[in-house]
């Protein structure tokens, strides 16, 4: 029984990853750290969780 949640969940993850990459690119972190965070986002859900809690913070 497929209820279609996989497609919706996939779109939400894609939107979150795009938002995270834009946020990382605009942060004041050095280029090496930016590249590391973008590579970590290749692990979709785990990368997003790590970025949310440990990623570069703006305005701090």
N, CA, C and O atoms as a Maestro MAE file, in Angstrom:
{
 s_m_m2io_version
 :::
 2.0.0
}

f_m_ct {
 s_m_title
 :::
 protein
 m_atom[240] {
  # First column is atom index #
  i_m_mmod_type
  r_m_x_coord
  r_m_y_coord
  r_m_z_coord
  i_m_residue_number
  s_m_chain_name
  s_m_pdb_residue_name
  s_m_pdb_atom_name
  i_m_atomic_number
  :::
  1 25 0.838 -1.177 0.000 1 A "UNK " " N  " 7
  2 3 0.000 0.000 0.000 1 A "UNK " " CA " 6
  3 2 0.886 1.244 0.000 1 A "UNK " " C  " 6
  4 15 1.527 1.558 1.003 1 A "UNK " " O  " 8
  5 25 0.914 1.926 -1.094 2 A "UNK " " N  " 7
  6 3 1.708 3.143 -1.213 2 A "UNK " " CA " 6
  7 2 0.765 4.337 -1.155 2 A "UNK " " C  " 6
  8 15 -0.107 4.498 -2.010 2 A "UNK " " O  " 8
  9 25 0.952 5.171 -0.136 3 A "UNK " " N  " 7
  10 3 0.078 6.319 0.059 3 A "UNK " " CA " 6
  11 2 0.630 7.607 -0.552 3 A "UNK " " C  " 6
  12 15 -0.017 8.650 -0.468 3 A "UNK " " O  " 8
  13 25 1.810 7.551 -1.164 4 A "UNK " " N  " 7
  14 3 2.366 8.723 -1.808 4 A "UNK " " CA " 6
  15 2 3.160 9.639 -0.899 4 A "UNK " " C  " 6
  16 15 3.530 10.740 -1.305 4 A "UNK " " O  " 8
  17 25 3.427 9.209 0.314 5 A "UNK " " N  " 7
  18 3 4.178 10.057 1.225 5 A "UNK " " CA " 6
  19 2 5.646 10.162 0.831 5 A "UNK " " C  " 6
  20 15 6.303 11.152 1.154 5 A "UNK " " O  " 8
  21 25 6.165 9.161 0.142 6 A "UNK " " N  " 7
  22 3 7.557 9.207 -0.300 6 A "UNK " " CA " 6
  23 2 7.817 10.391 -1.219 6 A "UNK " " C  " 6
  24 15 8.856 11.041 -1.096 6 A "UNK " " O  " 8
  25 25 6.912 10.686 -2.125 7 A "UNK " " N  " 7
  26 3 7.082 11.806 -3.034 7 A "UNK " " CA " 6
  27 2 7.027 13.142 -2.334 7 A "UNK " " C  " 6
  28 15 7.841 14.024 -2.606 7 A "UNK " " O  " 8
  29 25 6.086 13.297 -1.443 8 A "UNK " " N  " 7
  30 3 5.960 14.542 -0.679 8 A "UNK " " CA " 6
  31 2 7.166 14.724 0.227 8 A "UNK " " C  " 6
  32 15 7.724 15.817 0.322 8 A "UNK " " O  " 8
  33 25 7.567 13.638 0.898 9 A "UNK " " N  " 7
  34 3 8.730 13.705 1.776 9 A "UNK " " CA " 6
  35 2 9.980 14.052 0.976 9 A "UNK " " C  " 6
  36 15 10.808 14.838 1.438 9 A "UNK " " O  " 8
  37 25 10.128 13.481 -0.207 10 A "UNK " " N  " 7
  38 3 11.279 13.773 -1.056 10 A "UNK " " CA " 6
  39 2 11.333 15.232 -1.474 10 A "UNK " " C  " 6
  40 15 12.408 15.832 -1.487 10 A "UNK " " O  " 8
  41 25 10.200 15.802 -1.811 11 A "UNK " " N  " 7
  42 3 10.151 17.217 -2.190 11 A "UNK " " CA " 6
  43 2 10.505 18.107 -1.004 11 A "UNK " " C  " 6
  44 15 11.217 19.098 -1.161 11 A "UNK " " O  " 8
  45 25 10.014 17.758 0.175 12 A "UNK " " N  " 7
  46 3 10.346 18.543 1.373 12 A "UNK " " CA " 6
  47 2 11.833 18.478 1.685 12 A "UNK " " C  " 6
  48 15 12.430 19.488 2.058 12 A "UNK " " O  " 8
  49 25 12.435 17.311 1.539 13 A "UNK " " N  " 7
  50 3 13.876 17.169 1.770 13 A "UNK " " CA " 6
  51 2 14.647 17.984 0.735 13 A "UNK " " C  " 6
  52 15 15.624 18.650 1.080 13 A "UNK " " O  " 8
  53 25 14.226 17.942 -0.522 14 A "UNK " " N  " 7
  54 3 14.890 18.721 -1.567 14 A "UNK " " CA " 6
  55 2 14.826 20.212 -1.273 14 A "UNK " " C  " 6
  56 15 15.829 20.911 -1.417 14 A "UNK " " O  " 8
  57 25 13.674 20.707 -0.866 15 A "UNK " " N  " 7
  58 3 13.529 22.124 -0.518 15 A "UNK " " CA " 6
  59 2 14.435 22.483 0.654 15 A "UNK " " C  " 6
  60 15 15.071 23.537 0.647 15 A "UNK " " O  " 8
  61 25 14.499 21.612 1.658 16 A "UNK " " N  " 7
  62 3 15.344 21.871 2.820 16 A "UNK " " CA " 6
  63 2 16.822 21.880 2.436 16 A "UNK " " C  " 6
  64 15 17.581 22.707 2.942 16 A "UNK " " O  " 8
  65 25 17.238 20.988 1.562 17 A "UNK " " N  " 7
  66 3 18.641 20.943 1.131 17 A "UNK " " CA " 6
  67 2 18.994 22.196 0.335 17 A "UNK " " C  " 6
  68 15 20.064 22.768 0.538 17 A "UNK " " O  " 8
  69 25 18.125 22.628 -0.557 18 A "UNK " " N  " 7
  70 3 18.384 23.846 -1.336 18 A "UNK " " CA " 6
  71 2 18.491 25.046 -0.403 18 A "UNK " " C  " 6
  72 15 19.379 25.882 -0.569 18 A "UNK " " O  " 8
  73 25 17.594 25.139 0.574 19 A "UNK " " N  " 7
  74 3 17.655 26.233 1.548 19 A "UNK " " CA " 6
  75 2 18.977 26.196 2.321 19 A "UNK " " C  " 6
  76 15 19.608 27.233 2.527 19 A "UNK " " O  " 8
  77 25 19.389 25.012 2.743 20 A "UNK " " N  " 7
  78 3 20.628 24.874 3.507 20 A "UNK " " CA " 6
  79 2 21.838 25.279 2.667 20 A "UNK " " C  " 6
  80 15 22.727 25.971 3.164 20 A "UNK " " O  " 8
  81 25 21.883 24.861 1.416 21 A "UNK " " N  " 7
  82 3 23.016 25.212 0.551 21 A "UNK " " CA " 6
  83 2 23.082 26.725 0.341 21 A "UNK " " C  " 6
  84 15 24.167 27.304 0.378 21 A "UNK " " O  " 8
  85 25 21.955 27.359 0.124 22 A "UNK " " N  " 7
  86 3 21.934 28.816 -0.037 22 A "UNK " " CA " 6
  87 2 22.403 29.500 1.241 22 A "UNK " " C  " 6
  88 15 23.186 30.450 1.190 22 A "UNK " " O  " 8
  89 25 21.927 29.020 2.382 23 A "UNK " " N  " 7
  90 3 22.325 29.579 3.663 23 A "UNK " " CA " 6
  91 2 23.823 29.403 3.894 23 A "UNK " " C  " 6
  92 15 24.488 30.320 4.376 23 A "UNK " " O  " 8
  93 25 24.351 28.247 3.557 24 A "UNK " " N  " 7
  94 3 25.787 27.993 3.712 24 A "UNK " " CA " 6
  95 2 26.583 28.908 2.790 24 A "UNK " " C  " 6
  96 15 27.584 29.489 3.212 24 A "UNK " " O  " 8
  97 25 26.159 29.044 1.554 25 A "UNK " " N  " 7
  98 3 26.888 29.880 0.591 25 A "UNK " " CA " 6
  99 2 26.923 31.343 1.027 25 A "UNK " " C  " 6
  100 15 27.894 32.045 0.745 25 A "UNK " " O  " 8
  101 25 25.885 31.808 1.705 26 A "UNK " " N  " 7
  102 3 25.819 33.202 2.137 26 A "UNK " " CA " 6
  103 2 26.448 33.430 3.507 26 A "UNK " " C  " 6
  104 15 26.554 34.574 3.949 26 A "UNK " " O  " 8
  105 25 26.864 32.374 4.183 27 A "UNK " " N  " 7
  106 3 27.433 32.534 5.523 27 A "UNK " " CA " 6
  107 2 28.840 33.107 5.435 27 A "UNK " " C  " 6
  108 15 29.447 33.134 4.365 27 A "UNK " " O  " 8
  109 25 29.344 33.559 6.562 28 A "UNK " " N  " 7
  110 3 30.672 34.143 6.614 28 A "UNK " " CA " 6
  111 2 31.763 33.124 6.896 28 A "UNK " " C  " 6
  112 15 32.902 33.513 7.157 28 A "UNK " " O  " 8
  113 25 31.454 31.834 6.851 29 A "UNK " " N  " 7
  114 3 32.435 30.790 7.124 29 A "UNK " " CA " 6
  115 2 33.481 30.747 6.014 29 A "UNK " " C  " 6
  116 15 33.247 31.210 4.898 29 A "UNK " " O  " 8
  117 25 34.653 30.172 6.352 30 A "UNK " " N  " 7
  118 3 35.694 30.075 5.330 30 A "UNK " " CA " 6
  119 2 35.293 29.016 4.289 30 A "UNK " " C  " 6
  120 15 34.486 28.134 4.582 30 A "UNK " " O  " 8
  121 25 35.853 29.106 3.083 31 A "UNK " " N  " 7
  122 3 35.439 28.228 1.986 31 A "UNK " " CA " 6
  123 2 35.579 26.732 2.283 31 A "UNK " " C  " 6
  124 15 34.766 25.934 1.815 31 A "UNK " " O  " 8
  125 25 36.588 26.349 3.046 32 A "UNK " " N  " 7
  126 3 36.763 24.937 3.374 32 A "UNK " " CA " 6
  127 2 35.610 24.395 4.206 32 A "UNK " " C  " 6
  128 15 35.131 23.286 3.969 32 A "UNK " " O  " 8
  129 25 35.169 25.176 5.174 33 A "UNK " " N  " 7
  130 3 34.038 24.751 6.008 33 A "UNK " " CA " 6
  131 2 32.744 24.730 5.205 33 A "UNK " " C  " 6
  132 15 31.905 23.851 5.398 33 A "UNK " " O  " 8
  133 25 32.582 25.697 4.305 34 A "UNK " " N  " 7
  134 3 31.395 25.706 3.447 34 A "UNK " " CA " 6
  135 2 31.343 24.437 2.607 34 A "UNK " " C  " 6
  136 15 30.299 23.795 2.502 34 A "UNK " " O  " 8
  137 25 32.475 24.082 2.011 35 A "UNK " " N  " 7
  138 3 32.530 22.880 1.170 35 A "UNK " " CA " 6
  139 2 32.225 21.636 1.990 35 A "UNK " " C  " 6
  140 15 31.524 20.741 1.517 35 A "UNK " " O  " 8
  141 25 32.739 21.568 3.209 36 A "UNK " " N  " 7
  142 3 32.476 20.421 4.078 36 A "UNK " " CA " 6
  143 2 30.986 20.288 4.374 36 A "UNK " " C  " 6
  144 15 30.445 19.183 4.313 36 A "UNK " " O  " 8
  145 25 30.317 21.384 4.691 37 A "UNK " " N  " 7
  146 3 28.886 21.330 4.981 37 A "UNK " " CA " 6
  147 2 28.079 20.934 3.744 37 A "UNK " " C  " 6
  148 15 27.103 20.190 3.847 37 A "UNK " " O  " 8
  149 25 28.483 21.428 2.590 38 A "UNK " " N  " 7
  150 3 27.752 21.066 1.370 38 A "UNK " " CA " 6
  151 2 27.935 19.580 1.064 38 A "UNK " " C  " 6
  152 15 26.992 18.925 0.620 38 A "UNK " " O  " 8
  153 25 29.136 19.036 1.296 39 A "UNK " " N  " 7
  154 3 29.355 17.598 1.106 39 A "UNK " " CA " 6
  155 2 28.519 16.804 2.107 39 A "UNK " " C  " 6
  156 15 27.947 15.774 1.749 39 A "UNK " " O  " 8
  157 25 28.440 17.263 3.349 40 A "UNK " " N  " 7
  158 3 27.630 16.558 4.351 40 A "UNK " " CA " 6
  159 2 26.153 16.546 3.969 40 A "UNK " " C  " 6
  160 15 25.425 15.632 4.354 40 A "UNK " " O  " 8
  161 25 25.709 17.534 3.228 41 A "UNK " " N  " 7
  162 3 24.307 17.570 2.808 41 A "UNK " " CA " 6
  163 2 23.992 16.520 1.744 41 A "UNK " " C  " 6
  164 15 22.829 16.326 1.391 41 A "UNK " " O  " 8
  165 25 25.022 15.841 1.232 42 A "UNK " " N  " 7
  166 3 24.771 14.738 0.313 42 A "UNK " " CA " 6
  167 2 24.134 13.552 1.037 42 A "UNK " " C  " 6
  168 15 23.578 12.659 0.398 42 A "UNK " " O  " 8
  169 25 24.214 13.543 2.349 43 A "UNK " " N  " 7
  170 3 23.493 12.565 3.172 43 A "UNK " " CA " 6
  171 2 22.195 13.254 3.576 43 A "UNK " " C  " 6
  172 15 22.155 13.904 4.621 43 A "UNK " " O  " 8
  173 25 21.143 13.133 2.791 44 A "UNK " " N  " 7
  174 3 19.999 14.030 2.897 44 A "UNK " " CA " 6
  175 2 19.451 14.268 4.297 44 A "UNK " " C  " 6
  176 15 19.503 15.404 4.770 44 A "UNK " " O  " 8
  177 25 18.949 13.296 4.956 45 A "UNK " " N  " 7
  178 3 18.299 13.550 6.238 45 A "UNK " " CA " 6
  179 2 19.340 13.774 7.331 45 A "UNK " " C  " 6
  180 15 19.219 14.724 8.104 45 A "UNK " " O  " 8
  181 25 20.354 12.923 7.413 46 A "UNK " " N  " 7
  182 3 21.389 13.071 8.438 46 A "UNK " " CA " 6
  183 2 22.143 14.389 8.255 46 A "UNK " " C  " 6
  184 15 22.426 15.085 9.231 46 A "UNK " " O  " 8
  185 25 22.465 14.729 7.011 47 A "UNK " " N  " 7
  186 3 23.163 15.985 6.734 47 A "UNK " " CA " 6
  187 2 22.348 17.195 7.146 47 A "UNK " " C  " 6
  188 15 22.896 18.150 7.697 47 A "UNK " " O  " 8
  189 25 21.038 17.173 6.886 48 A "UNK " " N  " 7
  190 3 20.174 18.286 7.286 48 A "UNK " " CA " 6
  191 2 20.101 18.423 8.800 48 A "UNK " " C  " 6
  192 15 20.131 19.534 9.328 48 A "UNK " " O  " 8
  193 25 20.006 17.301 9.496 49 A "UNK " " N  " 7
  194 3 19.947 17.347 10.957 49 A "UNK " " CA " 6
  195 2 21.246 17.915 11.514 49 A "UNK " " C  " 6
  196 15 21.219 18.779 12.391 49 A "UNK " " O  " 8
  197 25 22.387 17.436 11.010 50 A "UNK " " N  " 7
  198 3 23.682 17.955 11.473 50 A "UNK " " CA " 6
  199 2 23.812 19.443 11.176 50 A "UNK " " C  " 6
  200 15 24.268 20.210 12.023 50 A "UNK " " O  " 8
  201 25 23.408 19.856 9.961 51 A "UNK " " N  " 7
  202 3 23.517 21.268 9.607 51 A "UNK " " CA " 6
  203 2 22.628 22.122 10.513 51 A "UNK " " C  " 6
  204 15 23.035 23.198 10.950 51 A "UNK " " O  " 8
  205 25 21.422 21.644 10.791 52 A "UNK " " N  " 7
  206 3 20.488 22.420 11.621 52 A "UNK " " CA " 6
  207 2 21.070 22.673 13.001 52 A "UNK " " C  " 6
  208 15 20.965 23.786 13.518 52 A "UNK " " O  " 8
  209 25 21.684 21.660 13.609 53 A "UNK " " N  " 7
  210 3 22.176 21.814 14.977 53 A "UNK " " CA " 6
  211 2 23.620 22.339 15.051 53 A "UNK " " C  " 6
  212 15 23.962 23.033 16.008 53 A "UNK " " O  " 8
  213 25 24.470 22.024 14.069 54 A "UNK " " N  " 7
  214 3 25.881 22.357 14.175 54 A "UNK " " CA " 6
  215 2 26.389 23.327 13.105 54 A "UNK " " C  " 6
  216 15 27.530 23.784 13.181 54 A "UNK " " O  " 8
  217 25 25.567 23.641 12.123 55 A "UNK " " N  " 7
  218 3 26.008 24.449 10.991 55 A "UNK " " CA " 6
  219 2 26.269 25.897 11.338 55 A "UNK " " C  " 6
  220 15 26.003 26.341 12.455 55 A "UNK " " O  " 8
  221 25 26.792 26.632 10.369 56 A "UNK " " N  " 7
  222 3 27.075 28.055 10.592 56 A "UNK " " CA " 6
  223 2 25.812 28.819 10.934 56 A "UNK " " C  " 6
  224 15 24.783 28.664 10.276 56 A "UNK " " O  " 8
  225 25 25.892 29.624 11.940 57 A "UNK " " N  " 7
  226 3 24.745 30.419 12.378 57 A "UNK " " CA " 6
  227 2 24.926 31.852 11.902 57 A "UNK " " C  " 6
  228 15 26.009 32.423 12.024 57 A "UNK " " O  " 8
  229 25 23.880 32.419 11.371 58 A "UNK " " N  " 7
  230 3 23.942 33.822 10.949 58 A "UNK " " CA " 6
  231 2 23.441 34.711 12.066 58 A "UNK " " C  " 6
  232 15 22.508 34.360 12.788 58 A "UNK " " O  " 8
  233 25 24.063 35.854 12.201 59 A "UNK " " N  " 7
  234 3 23.625 36.823 13.196 59 A "UNK " " CA " 6
  235 2 24.097 36.552 14.608 59 A "UNK " " C  " 6
  236 15 23.597 37.156 15.557 59 A "UNK " " O  " 8
  237 25 25.059 35.646 14.759 60 A "UNK " " N  " 7
  238 3 25.569 35.373 16.107 60 A "UNK " " CA " 6
  239 2 27.008 35.784 16.228 60 A "UNK " " C  " 6
  240 15 27.606 35.629 17.293 60 A "UNK " " O  " 8
  :::
 }
 m_bond[239] {
  # First column is bond index #
  i_m_from
  i_m_to
  i_m_order
  :::
  1 1 2 1
  2 2 3 1
  3 3 4 2
  4 3 5 1
  5 5 6 1
  6 6 7 1
  7 7 8 2
  8 7 9 1
  9 9 10 1
  10 10 11 1
  11 11 12 2
  12 11 13 1
  13 13 14 1
  14 14 15 1
  15 15 16 2
  16 15 17 1
  17 17 18 1
  18 18 19 1
  19 19 20 2
  20 19 21 1
  21 21 22 1
  22 22 23 1
  23 23 24 2
  24 23 25 1
  25 25 26 1
  26 26 27 1
  27 27 28 2
  28 27 29 1
  29 29 30 1
  30 30 31 1
  31 31 32 2
  32 31 33 1
  33 33 34 1
  34 34 35 1
  35 35 36 2
  36 35 37 1
  37 37 38 1
  38 38 39 1
  39 39 40 2
  40 39 41 1
  41 41 42 1
  42 42 43 1
  43 43 44 2
  44 43 45 1
  45 45 46 1
  46 46 47 1
  47 47 48 2
  48 47 49 1
  49 49 50 1
  50 50 51 1
  51 51 52 2
  52 51 53 1
  53 53 54 1
  54 54 55 1
  55 55 56 2
  56 55 57 1
  57 57 58 1
  58 58 59 1
  59 59 60 2
  60 59 61 1
  61 61 62 1
  62 62 63 1
  63 63 64 2
  64 63 65 1
  65 65 66 1
  66 66 67 1
  67 67 68 2
  68 67 69 1
  69 69 70 1
  70 70 71 1
  71 71 72 2
  72 71 73 1
  73 73 74 1
  74 74 75 1
  75 75 76 2
  76 75 77 1
  77 77 78 1
  78 78 79 1
  79 79 80 2
  80 79 81 1
  81 81 82 1
  82 82 83 1
  83 83 84 2
  84 83 85 1
  85 85 86 1
  86 86 87 1
  87 87 88 2
  88 87 89 1
  89 89 90 1
  90 90 91 1
  91 91 92 2
  92 91 93 1
  93 93 94 1
  94 94 95 1
  95 95 96 2
  96 95 97 1
  97 97 98 1
  98 98 99 1
  99 99 100 2
  100 99 101 1
  101 101 102 1
  102 102 103 1
  103 103 104 2
  104 103 105 1
  105 105 106 1
  106 106 107 1
  107 107 108 2
  108 107 109 1
  109 109 110 1
  110 110 111 1
  111 111 112 2
  112 111 113 1
  113 113 114 1
  114 114 115 1
  115 115 116 2
  116 115 117 1
  117 117 118 1
  118 118 119 1
  119 119 120 2
  120 119 121 1
  121 121 122 1
  122 122 123 1
  123 123 124 2
  124 123 125 1
  125 125 126 1
  126 126 127 1
  127 127 128 2
  128 127 129 1
  129 129 130 1
  130 130 131 1
  131 131 132 2
  132 131 133 1
  133 133 134 1
  134 134 135 1
  135 135 136 2
  136 135 137 1
  137 137 138 1
  138 138 139 1
  139 139 140 2
  140 139 141 1
  141 141 142 1
  142 142 143 1
  143 143 144 2
  144 143 145 1
  145 145 146 1
  146 146 147 1
  147 147 148 2
  148 147 149 1
  149 149 150 1
  150 150 151 1
  151 151 152 2
  152 151 153 1
  153 153 154 1
  154 154 155 1
  155 155 156 2
  156 155 157 1
  157 157 158 1
  158 158 159 1
  159 159 160 2
  160 159 161 1
  161 161 162 1
  162 162 163 1
  163 163 164 2
  164 163 165 1
  165 165 166 1
  166 166 167 1
  167 167 168 2
  168 167 169 1
  169 169 170 1
  170 170 171 1
  171 171 172 2
  172 171 173 1
  173 173 174 1
  174 174 175 1
  175 175 176 2
  176 175 177 1
  177 177 178 1
  178 178 179 1
  179 179 180 2
  180 179 181 1
  181 181 182 1
  182 182 183 1
  183 183 184 2
  184 183 185 1
  185 185 186 1
  186 186 187 1
  187 187 188 2
  188 187 189 1
  189 189 190 1
  190 190 191 1
  191 191 192 2
  192 191 193 1
  193 193 194 1
  194 194 195 1
  195 195 196 2
  196 195 197 1
  197 197 198 1
  198 198 199 1
  199 199 200 2
  200 199 201 1
  201 201 202 1
  202 202 203 1
  203 203 204 2
  204 203 205 1
  205 205 206 1
  206 206 207 1
  207 207 208 2
  208 207 209 1
  209 209 210 1
  210 210 211 1
  211 211 212 2
  212 211 213 1
  213 213 214 1
  214 214 215 1
  215 215 216 2
  216 215 217 1
  217 217 218 1
  218 218 219 1
  219 219 220 2
  220 219 221 1
  221 221 222 1
  222 222 223 1
  223 223 224 2
  224 223 225 1
  225 225 226 1
  226 226 227 1
  227 227 228 2
  228 227 229 1
  229 229 230 1
  230 230 231 1
  231 231 232 2
  232 231 233 1
  233 233 234 1
  234 234 235 1
  235 235 236 2
  236 235 237 1
  237 237 238 1
  238 238 239 1
  239 239 240 2
  :::
 }
}
